[in-house]
Amino acid sequence: MVIGAAFAYAWWKGYVARFRNYWDLTMEELRKCAWPTWDELKGSTVIVTISIGLIGLFTYAIDTVFYYLVRLIS
């Protein structure tokens, strides 16, 4: 009952029509997008995975170096 009243109020105030217009415009813009092919997607995934691994190794190495430097100083 309350949900129906809220929907009726939203319809009366024009919120439903505005949301529908927003949805239609969003779908129209998404149709214009150039989506990657399956091979492009796989290649990008491999590059991102390798990059994350390299950044993780770099962070680990720097952290280890600083750990031993602080330990040496203390």
mmCIF file of the N, C-alpha and C atoms, coordinates in Angstrom:
data_MODEL
# 
_entry.id   MODEL 
# 
loop_
_atom_site.group_PDB 
_atom_site.id 
_atom_site.type_symbol 
_atom_site.label_atom_id 
_atom_site.label_alt_id 
_atom_site.label_comp_id 
_atom_site.label_asym_id 
_atom_site.label_entity_id 
_atom_site.label_seq_id 
_atom_site.pdbx_PDB_ins_code 
_atom_site.Cartn_x 
_atom_site.Cartn_y 
_atom_site.Cartn_z 
_atom_site.occupancy 
_atom_site.B_iso_or_equiv 
_atom_site.pdbx_formal_charge 
_atom_site.auth_seq_id 
_atom_site.auth_comp_id 
_atom_site.auth_asym_id 
_atom_site.auth_atom_id 
_atom_site.pdbx_PDB_model_num 
ATOM 1   N N  . MET A 1 1  ? 0.822  -1.185  0.000   1.00 0.00 ? 1  MET A N  1 
ATOM 2   C CA . MET A 1 1  ? 0.000  0.000   0.000   1.00 0.00 ? 1  MET A CA 1 
ATOM 3   C C  . MET A 1 1  ? 0.869  1.252   0.000   1.00 0.00 ? 1  MET A C  1 
ATOM 4   N N  . VAL A 1 2  ? 1.881  1.272   0.884   1.00 0.00 ? 2  VAL A N  1 
ATOM 5   C CA . VAL A 1 2  ? 2.760  2.432   0.988   1.00 0.00 ? 2  VAL A CA 1 
ATOM 6   C C  . VAL A 1 2  ? 3.600  2.570   -0.282  1.00 0.00 ? 2  VAL A C  1 
ATOM 7   N N  . ILE A 1 3  ? 4.049  1.450   -0.814  1.00 0.00 ? 3  ILE A N  1 
ATOM 8   C CA . ILE A 1 3  ? 4.850  1.487   -2.038  1.00 0.00 ? 3  ILE A CA 1 
ATOM 9   C C  . ILE A 1 3  ? 4.015  2.033   -3.195  1.00 0.00 ? 3  ILE A C  1 
ATOM 10  N N  . GLY A 1 4  ? 2.783  1.606   -3.285  1.00 0.00 ? 4  GLY A N  1 
ATOM 11  C CA . GLY A 1 4  ? 1.886  2.108   -4.320  1.00 0.00 ? 4  GLY A CA 1 
ATOM 12  C C  . GLY A 1 4  ? 1.661  3.606   -4.195  1.00 0.00 ? 4  GLY A C  1 
ATOM 13  N N  . ALA A 1 5  ? 1.494  4.074   -2.966  1.00 0.00 ? 5  ALA A N  1 
ATOM 14  C CA . ALA A 1 5  ? 1.292  5.505   -2.741  1.00 0.00 ? 5  ALA A CA 1 
ATOM 15  C C  . ALA A 1 5  ? 2.557  6.282   -3.106  1.00 0.00 ? 5  ALA A C  1 
ATOM 16  N N  . ALA A 1 6  ? 3.717  5.742   -2.764  1.00 0.00 ? 6  ALA A N  1 
ATOM 17  C CA . ALA A 1 6  ? 4.976  6.411   -3.109  1.00 0.00 ? 6  ALA A CA 1 
ATOM 18  C C  . ALA A 1 6  ? 5.156  6.466   -4.622  1.00 0.00 ? 6  ALA A C  1 
ATOM 19  N N  . PHE A 1 7  ? 4.811  5.375   -5.313  1.00 0.00 ? 7  PHE A N  1 
ATOM 20  C CA . PHE A 1 7  ? 4.915  5.364   -6.770  1.00 0.00 ? 7  PHE A CA 1 
ATOM 21  C C  . PHE A 1 7  ? 3.940  6.359   -7.397  1.00 0.00 ? 7  PHE A C  1 
ATOM 22  N N  . ALA A 1 8  ? 2.726  6.414   -6.875  1.00 0.00 ? 8  ALA A N  1 
ATOM 23  C CA . ALA A 1 8  ? 1.737  7.362   -7.391  1.00 0.00 ? 8  ALA A CA 1 
ATOM 24  C C  . ALA A 1 8  ? 2.206  8.800   -7.176  1.00 0.00 ? 8  ALA A C  1 
ATOM 25  N N  . TYR A 1 9  ? 2.776  9.073   -6.025  1.00 0.00 ? 9  TYR A N  1 
ATOM 26  C CA . TYR A 1 9  ? 3.298  10.415  -5.751  1.00 0.00 ? 9  TYR A CA 1 
ATOM 27  C C  . TYR A 1 9  ? 4.450  10.753  -6.709  1.00 0.00 ? 9  TYR A C  1 
ATOM 28  N N  . ALA A 1 10 ? 5.350  9.795   -6.917  1.00 0.00 ? 10 ALA A N  1 
ATOM 29  C CA . ALA A 1 10 ? 6.470  10.012  -7.833  1.00 0.00 ? 10 ALA A CA 1 
ATOM 30  C C  . ALA A 1 10 ? 5.967  10.237  -9.252  1.00 0.00 ? 10 ALA A C  1 
ATOM 31  N N  . TRP A 1 11 ? 4.946  9.506   -9.647  1.00 0.00 ? 11 TRP A N  1 
ATOM 32  C CA . TRP A 1 11 ? 4.355  9.668   -10.986 1.00 0.00 ? 11 TRP A CA 1 
ATOM 33  C C  . TRP A 1 11 ? 3.737  11.070  -11.110 1.00 0.00 ? 11 TRP A C  1 
ATOM 34  N N  . TRP A 1 12 ? 2.998  11.464  -10.075 1.00 0.00 ? 12 TRP A N  1 
ATOM 35  C CA . TRP A 1 12 ? 2.323  12.761  -10.082 1.00 0.00 ? 12 TRP A CA 1 
ATOM 36  C C  . TRP A 1 12 ? 3.325  13.915  -10.156 1.00 0.00 ? 12 TRP A C  1 
ATOM 37  N N  . LYS A 1 13 ? 4.470  13.797  -9.449  1.00 0.00 ? 13 LYS A N  1 
ATOM 38  C CA . LYS A 1 13 ? 5.486  14.846  -9.438  1.00 0.00 ? 13 LYS A CA 1 
ATOM 39  C C  . LYS A 1 13 ? 6.369  14.813  -10.695 1.00 0.00 ? 13 LYS A C  1 
ATOM 40  N N  . GLY A 1 14 ? 6.242  13.776  -11.508 1.00 0.00 ? 14 GLY A N  1 
ATOM 41  C CA . GLY A 1 14 ? 7.020  13.695  -12.738 1.00 0.00 ? 14 GLY A CA 1 
ATOM 42  C C  . GLY A 1 14 ? 8.357  12.999  -12.588 1.00 0.00 ? 14 GLY A C  1 
ATOM 43  N N  . TYR A 1 15 ? 8.627  12.414  -11.424 1.00 0.00 ? 15 TYR A N  1 
ATOM 44  C CA . TYR A 1 15 ? 9.898  11.743  -11.211 1.00 0.00 ? 15 TYR A CA 1 
ATOM 45  C C  . TYR A 1 15 ? 10.041 10.486  -12.066 1.00 0.00 ? 15 TYR A C  1 
ATOM 46  N N  . VAL A 1 16 ? 8.956  9.789   -12.265 1.00 0.00 ? 16 VAL A N  1 
ATOM 47  C CA . VAL A 1 16 ? 9.003  8.558   -13.059 1.00 0.00 ? 16 VAL A CA 1 
ATOM 48  C C  . VAL A 1 16 ? 9.347  8.884   -14.507 1.00 0.00 ? 16 VAL A C  1 
ATOM 49  N N  . ALA A 1 17 ? 8.736  9.925   -15.060 1.00 0.00 ? 17 ALA A N  1 
ATOM 50  C CA . ALA A 1 17 ? 9.015  10.323  -16.440 1.00 0.00 ? 17 ALA A CA 1 
ATOM 51  C C  . ALA A 1 17 ? 10.455 10.802  -16.579 1.00 0.00 ? 17 ALA A C  1 
ATOM 52  N N  . ARG A 1 18 ? 10.944 11.541  -15.596 1.00 0.00 ? 18 ARG A N  1 
ATOM 53  C CA . ARG A 1 18 ? 12.335 12.007  -15.647 1.00 0.00 ? 18 ARG A CA 1 
ATOM 54  C C  . ARG A 1 18 ? 13.310 10.847  -15.568 1.00 0.00 ? 18 ARG A C  1 
ATOM 55  N N  . PHE A 1 19 ? 13.008 9.862   -14.706 1.00 0.00 ? 19 PHE A N  1 
ATOM 56  C CA . PHE A 1 19 ? 13.877 8.691   -14.606 1.00 0.00 ? 19 PHE A CA 1 
ATOM 57  C C  . PHE A 1 19 ? 13.855 7.899   -15.900 1.00 0.00 ? 19 PHE A C  1 
ATOM 58  N N  . ARG A 1 20 ? 12.689 7.763   -16.486 1.00 0.00 ? 20 ARG A N  1 
ATOM 59  C CA . ARG A 1 20 ? 12.581 7.035   -17.756 1.00 0.00 ? 20 ARG A CA 1 
ATOM 60  C C  . ARG A 1 20 ? 13.378 7.749   -18.850 1.00 0.00 ? 20 ARG A C  1 
ATOM 61  N N  . ASN A 1 21 ? 13.310 9.070   -18.896 1.00 0.00 ? 21 ASN A N  1 
ATOM 62  C CA . ASN A 1 21 ? 14.071 9.850   -19.868 1.00 0.00 ? 21 ASN A CA 1 
ATOM 63  C C  . ASN A 1 21 ? 15.571 9.652   -19.644 1.00 0.00 ? 21 ASN A C  1 
ATOM 64  N N  . TYR A 1 22 ? 15.988 9.703   -18.382 1.00 0.00 ? 22 TYR A N  1 
ATOM 65  C CA . TYR A 1 22 ? 17.392 9.466   -18.038 1.00 0.00 ? 22 TYR A CA 1 
ATOM 66  C C  . TYR A 1 22 ? 17.829 8.077   -18.491 1.00 0.00 ? 22 TYR A C  1 
ATOM 67  N N  . TRP A 1 23 ? 17.005 7.080   -18.230 1.00 0.00 ? 23 TRP A N  1 
ATOM 68  C CA . TRP A 1 23 ? 17.316 5.702   -18.619 1.00 0.00 ? 23 TRP A CA 1 
ATOM 69  C C  . TRP A 1 23 ? 17.447 5.588   -20.141 1.00 0.00 ? 23 TRP A C  1 
ATOM 70  N N  . ASP A 1 24 ? 16.524 6.167   -20.876 1.00 0.00 ? 24 ASP A N  1 
ATOM 71  C CA . ASP A 1 24 ? 16.567 6.105   -22.337 1.00 0.00 ? 24 ASP A CA 1 
ATOM 72  C C  . ASP A 1 24 ? 17.825 6.772   -22.889 1.00 0.00 ? 24 ASP A C  1 
ATOM 73  N N  . LEU A 1 25 ? 18.179 7.934   -22.353 1.00 0.00 ? 25 LEU A N  1 
ATOM 74  C CA . LEU A 1 25 ? 19.380 8.628   -22.809 1.00 0.00 ? 25 LEU A CA 1 
ATOM 75  C C  . LEU A 1 25 ? 20.646 7.838   -22.471 1.00 0.00 ? 25 LEU A C  1 
ATOM 76  N N  . THR A 1 26 ? 20.657 7.199   -21.314 1.00 0.00 ? 26 THR A N  1 
ATOM 77  C CA . THR A 1 26 ? 21.806 6.376   -20.928 1.00 0.00 ? 26 THR A CA 1 
ATOM 78  C C  . THR A 1 26 ? 21.964 5.191   -21.870 1.00 0.00 ? 26 THR A C  1 
ATOM 79  N N  . MET A 1 27 ? 20.870 4.522   -22.190 1.00 0.00 ? 27 MET A N  1 
ATOM 80  C CA . MET A 1 27 ? 20.933 3.391   -23.106 1.00 0.00 ? 27 MET A CA 1 
ATOM 81  C C  . MET A 1 27 ? 21.377 3.829   -24.504 1.00 0.00 ? 27 MET A C  1 
ATOM 82  N N  . GLU A 1 28 ? 20.928 5.003   -24.927 1.00 0.00 ? 28 GLU A N  1 
ATOM 83  C CA . GLU A 1 28 ? 21.317 5.532   -26.235 1.00 0.00 ? 28 GLU A CA 1 
ATOM 84  C C  . GLU A 1 28 ? 22.826 5.796   -26.281 1.00 0.00 ? 28 GLU A C  1 
ATOM 85  N N  . GLU A 1 29 ? 23.364 6.360   -25.214 1.00 0.00 ? 29 GLU A N  1 
ATOM 86  C CA . GLU A 1 29 ? 24.807 6.626   -25.171 1.00 0.00 ? 29 GLU A CA 1 
ATOM 87  C C  . GLU A 1 29 ? 25.611 5.330   -25.115 1.00 0.00 ? 29 GLU A C  1 
ATOM 88  N N  . LEU A 1 30 ? 25.106 4.332   -24.389 1.00 0.00 ? 30 LEU A N  1 
ATOM 89  C CA . LEU A 1 30 ? 25.815 3.057   -24.304 1.00 0.00 ? 30 LEU A CA 1 
ATOM 90  C C  . LEU A 1 30 ? 25.852 2.348   -25.656 1.00 0.00 ? 30 LEU A C  1 
ATOM 91  N N  . ARG A 1 31 ? 24.831 2.541   -26.493 1.00 0.00 ? 31 ARG A N  1 
ATOM 92  C CA . ARG A 1 31 ? 24.837 1.944   -27.829 1.00 0.00 ? 31 ARG A CA 1 
ATOM 93  C C  . ARG A 1 31 ? 25.914 2.562   -28.715 1.00 0.00 ? 31 ARG A C  1 
ATOM 94  N N  . LYS A 1 32 ? 26.318 3.796   -28.409 1.00 0.00 ? 32 LYS A N  1 
ATOM 95  C CA . LYS A 1 32 ? 27.343 4.489   -29.188 1.00 0.00 ? 32 LYS A CA 1 
ATOM 96  C C  . LYS A 1 32 ? 28.759 4.051   -28.813 1.00 0.00 ? 32 LYS A C  1 
ATOM 97  N N  . CYS A 1 33 ? 28.902 3.393   -27.675 1.00 0.00 ? 33 CYS A N  1 
ATOM 98  C CA . CYS A 1 33 ? 30.227 3.004   -27.190 1.00 0.00 ? 33 CYS A CA 1 
ATOM 99  C C  . CYS A 1 33 ? 30.846 1.943   -28.081 1.00 0.00 ? 33 CYS A C  1 
ATOM 100 N N  . ALA A 1 34 ? 32.158 2.007   -28.193 1.00 0.00 ? 34 ALA A N  1 
ATOM 101 C CA . ALA A 1 34 ? 32.904 0.979   -28.920 1.00 0.00 ? 34 ALA A CA 1 
ATOM 102 C C  . ALA A 1 34 ? 33.374 -0.049  -27.891 1.00 0.00 ? 34 ALA A C  1 
ATOM 103 N N  . TRP A 1 35 ? 32.727 -1.187  -27.868 1.00 0.00 ? 35 TRP A N  1 
ATOM 104 C CA . TRP A 1 35 ? 33.056 -2.215  -26.895 1.00 0.00 ? 35 TRP A CA 1 
ATOM 105 C C  . TRP A 1 35 ? 34.229 -3.042  -27.393 1.00 0.00 ? 35 TRP A C  1 
ATOM 106 N N  . PRO A 1 36 ? 35.131 -3.473  -26.498 1.00 0.00 ? 36 PRO A N  1 
ATOM 107 C CA . PRO A 1 36 ? 36.285 -4.257  -26.940 1.00 0.00 ? 36 PRO A CA 1 
ATOM 108 C C  . PRO A 1 36 ? 35.868 -5.656  -27.389 1.00 0.00 ? 36 PRO A C  1 
ATOM 109 N N  . THR A 1 37 ? 36.685 -6.205  -28.287 1.00 0.00 ? 37 THR A N  1 
ATOM 110 C CA . THR A 1 37 ? 36.458 -7.591  -28.699 1.00 0.00 ? 37 THR A CA 1 
ATOM 111 C C  . THR A 1 37 ? 36.941 -8.510  -27.581 1.00 0.00 ? 37 THR A C  1 
ATOM 112 N N  . TRP A 1 38 ? 36.622 -9.778  -27.702 1.00 0.00 ? 38 TRP A N  1 
ATOM 113 C CA . TRP A 1 38 ? 37.019 -10.751 -26.684 1.00 0.00 ? 38 TRP A CA 1 
ATOM 114 C C  . TRP A 1 38 ? 38.538 -10.831 -26.585 1.00 0.00 ? 38 TRP A C  1 
ATOM 115 N N  . ASP A 1 39 ? 39.235 -10.813 -27.728 1.00 0.00 ? 39 ASP A N  1 
ATOM 116 C CA . ASP A 1 39 ? 40.694 -10.880 -27.716 1.00 0.00 ? 39 ASP A CA 1 
ATOM 117 C C  . ASP A 1 39 ? 41.314 -9.632  -27.082 1.00 0.00 ? 39 ASP A C  1 
ATOM 118 N N  . GLU A 1 40 ? 40.759 -8.451  -27.368 1.00 0.00 ? 40 GLU A N  1 
ATOM 119 C CA . GLU A 1 40 ? 41.247 -7.225  -26.742 1.00 0.00 ? 40 GLU A CA 1 
ATOM 120 C C  . GLU A 1 40 ? 41.038 -7.265  -25.231 1.00 0.00 ? 40 GLU A C  1 
ATOM 121 N N  . LEU A 1 41 ? 39.906 -7.790  -24.808 1.00 0.00 ? 41 LEU A N  1 
ATOM 122 C CA . LEU A 1 41 ? 39.604 -7.879  -23.383 1.00 0.00 ? 41 LEU A CA 1 
ATOM 123 C C  . LEU A 1 41 ? 40.574 -8.826  -22.674 1.00 0.00 ? 41 LEU A C  1 
ATOM 124 N N  . LYS A 1 42 ? 40.850 -9.968  -23.291 1.00 0.00 ? 42 LYS A N  1 
ATOM 125 C CA . LYS A 1 42 ? 41.797 -10.909 -22.692 1.00 0.00 ? 42 LYS A CA 1 
ATOM 126 C C  . LYS A 1 42 ? 43.190 -10.295 -22.609 1.00 0.00 ? 42 LYS A C  1 
ATOM 127 N N  . GLY A 1 43 ? 43.621 -9.596  -23.682 1.00 0.00 ? 43 GLY A N  1 
ATOM 128 C CA . GLY A 1 43 ? 44.936 -8.966  -23.677 1.00 0.00 ? 43 GLY A CA 1 
ATOM 129 C C  . GLY A 1 43 ? 45.053 -7.905  -22.601 1.00 0.00 ? 43 GLY A C  1 
ATOM 130 N N  . SER A 1 44 ? 44.023 -7.090  -22.457 1.00 0.00 ? 44 SER A N  1 
ATOM 131 C CA . SER A 1 44 ? 44.038 -6.050  -21.423 1.00 0.00 ? 44 SER A CA 1 
ATOM 132 C C  . SER A 1 44 ? 44.063 -6.664  -20.029 1.00 0.00 ? 44 SER A C  1 
ATOM 133 N N  . THR A 1 45 ? 43.353 -7.758  -19.844 1.00 0.00 ? 45 THR A N  1 
ATOM 134 C CA . THR A 1 45 ? 43.328 -8.427  -18.541 1.00 0.00 ? 45 THR A CA 1 
ATOM 135 C C  . THR A 1 45 ? 44.711 -8.950  -18.188 1.00 0.00 ? 45 THR A C  1 
ATOM 136 N N  . VAL A 1 46 ? 45.407 -9.514  -19.165 1.00 0.00 ? 46 VAL A N  1 
ATOM 137 C CA . VAL A 1 46 ? 46.759 -10.018 -18.922 1.00 0.00 ? 46 VAL A CA 1 
ATOM 138 C C  . VAL A 1 46 ? 47.694 -8.865  -18.555 1.00 0.00 ? 46 VAL A C  1 
ATOM 139 N N  . ILE A 1 47 ? 47.593 -7.760  -19.281 1.00 0.00 ? 47 ILE A N  1 
ATOM 140 C CA . ILE A 1 47 ? 48.459 -6.602  -18.999 1.00 0.00 ? 47 ILE A CA 1 
ATOM 141 C C  . ILE A 1 47 ? 48.195 -6.053  -17.601 1.00 0.00 ? 47 ILE A C  1 
ATOM 142 N N  . VAL A 1 48 ? 46.937 -5.933  -17.224 1.00 0.00 ? 48 VAL A N  1 
ATOM 143 C CA . VAL A 1 48 ? 46.601 -5.420  -15.889 1.00 0.00 ? 48 VAL A CA 1 
ATOM 144 C C  . VAL A 1 48 ? 47.093 -6.376  -14.814 1.00 0.00 ? 48 VAL A C  1 
ATOM 145 N N  . THR A 1 49 ? 46.945 -7.681  -15.018 1.00 0.00 ? 49 THR A N  1 
ATOM 146 C CA . THR A 1 49 ? 47.394 -8.660  -14.031 1.00 0.00 ? 49 THR A CA 1 
ATOM 147 C C  . THR A 1 49 ? 48.902 -8.603  -13.850 1.00 0.00 ? 49 THR A C  1 
ATOM 148 N N  . ILE A 1 50 ? 49.638 -8.513  -14.942 1.00 0.00 ? 50 ILE A N  1 
ATOM 149 C CA . ILE A 1 50 ? 51.102 -8.413  -14.862 1.00 0.00 ? 50 ILE A CA 1 
ATOM 150 C C  . ILE A 1 50 ? 51.512 -7.118  -14.180 1.00 0.00 ? 50 ILE A C  1 
ATOM 151 N N  . SER A 1 51 ? 50.856 -6.024  -14.519 1.00 0.00 ? 51 SER A N  1 
ATOM 152 C CA . SER A 1 51 ? 51.177 -4.731  -13.900 1.00 0.00 ? 51 SER A CA 1 
ATOM 153 C C  . SER A 1 51 ? 50.944 -4.769  -12.398 1.00 0.00 ? 51 SER A C  1 
ATOM 154 N N  . ILE A 1 52 ? 49.843 -5.339  -11.971 1.00 0.00 ? 52 ILE A N  1 
ATOM 155 C CA . ILE A 1 52 ? 49.555 -5.440  -10.539 1.00 0.00 ? 52 ILE A CA 1 
ATOM 156 C C  . ILE A 1 52 ? 50.615 -6.279  -9.846  1.00 0.00 ? 52 ILE A C  1 
ATOM 157 N N  . GLY A 1 53 ? 51.028 -7.377  -10.474 1.00 0.00 ? 53 GLY A N  1 
ATOM 158 C CA . GLY A 1 53 ? 52.077 -8.214  -9.898  1.00 0.00 ? 53 GLY A CA 1 
ATOM 159 C C  . GLY A 1 53 ? 53.396 -7.473  -9.771  1.00 0.00 ? 53 GLY A C  1 
ATOM 160 N N  . LEU A 1 54 ? 53.786 -6.724  -10.810 1.00 0.00 ? 54 LEU A N  1 
ATOM 161 C CA . LEU A 1 54 ? 55.038 -5.975  -10.766 1.00 0.00 ? 54 LEU A CA 1 
ATOM 162 C C  . LEU A 1 54 ? 54.998 -4.872  -9.719  1.00 0.00 ? 54 LEU A C  1 
ATOM 163 N N  . ILE A 1 55 ? 53.890 -4.169  -9.624  1.00 0.00 ? 55 ILE A N  1 
ATOM 164 C CA . ILE A 1 55 ? 53.766 -3.125  -8.607  1.00 0.00 ? 55 ILE A CA 1 
ATOM 165 C C  . ILE A 1 55 ? 53.795 -3.739  -7.208  1.00 0.00 ? 55 ILE A C  1 
ATOM 166 N N  . GLY A 1 56 ? 53.178 -4.898  -7.047  1.00 0.00 ? 56 GLY A N  1 
ATOM 167 C CA . GLY A 1 56 ? 53.215 -5.578  -5.758  1.00 0.00 ? 56 GLY A CA 1 
ATOM 168 C C  . GLY A 1 56 ? 54.622 -6.006  -5.386  1.00 0.00 ? 56 GLY A C  1 
ATOM 169 N N  . LEU A 1 57 ? 55.373 -6.553  -6.341  1.00 0.00 ? 57 LEU A N  1 
ATOM 170 C CA . LEU A 1 57 ? 56.762 -6.942  -6.077  1.00 0.00 ? 57 LEU A CA 1 
ATOM 171 C C  . LEU A 1 57 ? 57.620 -5.726  -5.745  1.00 0.00 ? 57 LEU A C  1 
ATOM 172 N N  . PHE A 1 58 ? 57.438 -4.639  -6.487  1.00 0.00 ? 58 PHE A N  1 
ATOM 173 C CA . PHE A 1 58 ? 58.182 -3.410  -6.219  1.00 0.00 ? 58 PHE A CA 1 
ATOM 174 C C  . PHE A 1 58 ? 57.888 -2.896  -4.813  1.00 0.00 ? 58 PHE A C  1 
ATOM 175 N N  . THR A 1 59 ? 56.616 -2.873  -4.438  1.00 0.00 ? 59 THR A N  1 
ATOM 176 C CA . THR A 1 59 ? 56.226 -2.401  -3.108  1.00 0.00 ? 59 THR A CA 1 
ATOM 177 C C  . THR A 1 59 ? 56.820 -3.290  -2.026  1.00 0.00 ? 59 THR A C  1 
ATOM 178 N N  . TYR A 1 60 ? 56.797 -4.595  -2.248  1.00 0.00 ? 60 TYR A N  1 
ATOM 179 C CA . TYR A 1 60 ? 57.376 -5.536  -1.279  1.00 0.00 ? 60 TYR A CA 1 
ATOM 180 C C  . TYR A 1 60 ? 58.877 -5.312  -1.139  1.00 0.00 ? 60 TYR A C  1 
ATOM 181 N N  . ALA A 1 61 ? 59.563 -5.121  -2.264  1.00 0.00 ? 61 ALA A N  1 
ATOM 182 C CA . ALA A 1 61 ? 61.014 -4.917  -2.227  1.00 0.00 ? 61 ALA A CA 1 
ATOM 183 C C  . ALA A 1 61 ? 61.367 -3.628  -1.494  1.00 0.00 ? 61 ALA A C  1 
ATOM 184 N N  . ILE A 1 62 ? 60.679 -2.538  -1.800  1.00 0.00 ? 62 ILE A N  1 
ATOM 185 C CA . ILE A 1 62 ? 60.948 -1.267  -1.128  1.00 0.00 ? 62 ILE A CA 1 
ATOM 186 C C  . ILE A 1 62 ? 60.640 -1.369  0.359   1.00 0.00 ? 62 ILE A C  1 
ATOM 187 N N  . ASP A 1 63 ? 59.555 -2.026  0.706   1.00 0.00 ? 63 ASP A N  1 
ATOM 188 C CA . ASP A 1 63 ? 59.179 -2.191  2.108   1.00 0.00 ? 63 ASP A CA 1 
ATOM 189 C C  . ASP A 1 63 ? 60.240 -3.000  2.849   1.00 0.00 ? 63 ASP A C  1 
ATOM 190 N N  . THR A 1 64 ? 60.738 -4.043  2.219   1.00 0.00 ? 64 THR A N  1 
ATOM 191 C CA . THR A 1 64 ? 61.769 -4.877  2.838   1.00 0.00 ? 64 THR A CA 1 
ATOM 192 C C  . THR A 1 64 ? 63.061 -4.087  3.035   1.00 0.00 ? 64 THR A C  1 
ATOM 193 N N  . VAL A 1 65 ? 63.452 -3.301  2.029   1.00 0.00 ? 65 VAL A N  1 
ATOM 194 C CA . VAL A 1 65 ? 64.661 -2.488  2.148   1.00 0.00 ? 65 VAL A CA 1 
ATOM 195 C C  . VAL A 1 65 ? 64.517 -1.498  3.307   1.00 0.00 ? 65 VAL A C  1 
ATOM 196 N N  . PHE A 1 66 ? 63.391 -0.802  3.373   1.00 0.00 ? 66 PHE A N  1 
ATOM 197 C CA . PHE A 1 66 ? 63.191 0.157   4.459   1.00 0.00 ? 66 PHE A CA 1 
ATOM 198 C C  . PHE A 1 66 ? 63.118 -0.535  5.820   1.00 0.00 ? 66 PHE A C  1 
ATOM 199 N N  . TYR A 1 67 ? 62.555 -1.726  5.860   1.00 0.00 ? 67 TYR A N  1 
ATOM 200 C CA . TYR A 1 67 ? 62.487 -2.471  7.117   1.00 0.00 ? 67 TYR A CA 1 
ATOM 201 C C  . TYR A 1 67 ? 63.904 -2.743  7.642   1.00 0.00 ? 67 TYR A C  1 
ATOM 202 N N  . TYR A 1 68 ? 64.771 -3.226  6.762   1.00 0.00 ? 68 TYR A N  1 
ATOM 203 C CA . TYR A 1 68 ? 66.124 -3.539  7.194   1.00 0.00 ? 68 TYR A CA 1 
ATOM 204 C C  . TYR A 1 68 ? 66.935 -2.275  7.486   1.00 0.00 ? 68 TYR A C  1 
ATOM 205 N N  . LEU A 1 69 ? 66.674 -1.179  6.763   1.00 0.00 ? 69 LEU A N  1 
ATOM 206 C CA . LEU A 1 69 ? 67.362 0.076   7.073   1.00 0.00 ? 69 LEU A CA 1 
ATOM 207 C C  . LEU A 1 69 ? 66.964 0.599   8.445   1.00 0.00 ? 69 LEU A C  1 
ATOM 208 N N  . VAL A 1 70 ? 65.685 0.579   8.744   1.00 0.00 ? 70 VAL A N  1 
ATOM 209 C CA . VAL A 1 70 ? 65.220 1.050   10.067  1.00 0.00 ? 70 VAL A CA 1 
ATOM 210 C C  . VAL A 1 70 ? 65.737 0.131   11.142  1.00 0.00 ? 70 VAL A C  1 
ATOM 211 N N  . ARG A 1 71 ? 65.772 -1.148  10.896  1.00 0.00 ? 71 ARG A N  1 
ATOM 212 C CA . ARG A 1 71 ? 66.266 -2.111  11.871  1.00 0.00 ? 71 ARG A CA 1 
ATOM 213 C C  . ARG A 1 71 ? 67.764 -1.906  12.122  1.00 0.00 ? 71 ARG A C  1 
ATOM 214 N N  . LEU A 1 72 ? 68.500 -1.571  11.060  1.00 0.00 ? 72 LEU A N  1 
ATOM 215 C CA . LEU A 1 72 ? 69.938 -1.322  11.162  1.00 0.00 ? 72 LEU A CA 1 
ATOM 216 C C  . LEU A 1 72 ? 70.193 -0.060  11.977  1.00 0.00 ? 72 LEU A C  1 
ATOM 217 N N  . ILE A 1 73 ? 69.370 0.964   11.790  1.00 0.00 ? 73 ILE A N  1 
ATOM 218 C CA . ILE A 1 73 ? 69.556 2.234   12.494  1.00 0.00 ? 73 ILE A CA 1 
ATOM 219 C C  . ILE A 1 73 ? 69.169 2.095   13.967  1.00 0.00 ? 73 ILE A C  1 
ATOM 220 N N  . SER A 1 74 ? 68.129 1.327   14.247  1.00 0.00 ? 74 SER A N  1 
ATOM 221 C CA . SER A 1 74 ? 67.625 1.228   15.632  1.00 0.00 ? 74 SER A CA 1 
ATOM 222 C C  . SER A 1 74 ? 68.503 0.465   16.541  1.00 0.00 ? 74 SER A C  1 
# 
